[in-house]
Amino acid sequence: MKNHLKALRADRGWSQAALAEMLDVSRQTVISIENGKYDPSLPLAFKIARAFGMPIEEIFDDTP
């Protein structure tokens, strides 16, 4: 699944470590999501959306 996490995080000046702490996950998890190697669980996707104050659909793109 494609996502805009890296760009959104950079726009806010957040480090991967800072975002990981906000989401209560490891920095490696953030890296894996940003690189498209890991799709977050639904609860984690909601946490990410809340952290950015955006709908999930604006962060994650599920089109093939």
N, C-alpha and C positions, 0 to 999 in steps of 0.2 A: 504494500500500500504506500503510495506516495504521500508526502507530508511537507508542510512548510515550517516545520518546527525550528530548523536551524536559522532560517531567515528571520522568523518572528523573535527568536531569542536574541539574535544579533541586533535587531532593531531596538530592543529594550536594554541592550548593554549587559545582559545577563550571561554569566559564564555557565558552562555545562554543569559545573559543581554546584553553583547557586540554584539552578533549576532543579537539579537532582534533589537538593535539600528541600526545596519547596514541595516537591512531589513525593518525598520520602522514598526515593529509589536511589540506586547507585549511579554514579557518573557514567559507568559503562552502559547502563540501561538507556540513558539519554543519548549516548553516542550511537548505540544500536538502532534506536528509533529514528534518529536523524539520518542515518545511513540507509534506512529502509531494510535493515536486517532483522528487525523485530517489530511486530505489530503489537501495540499495547492492548492490554485487556480493556474491556469496556469501562470498568471503574477508573482505571488509570487514564484513559482517554478523556473521561469527564473531568478528572483532576487537572489535566493539561488544559482543557478548554477553560476551566474556571481560573486557572493561573493567568491565562492571557485575556480573560474577559471576552471570549469569542465562542461562537457555536462550533461544535466539533467539525461540522462540514466545511468550515473555513480553514481548518488546520489540516485535516486529513482528506485525501482524495481517493475514493475507492473505485474510480473508473478504470477499466482495463487498459 
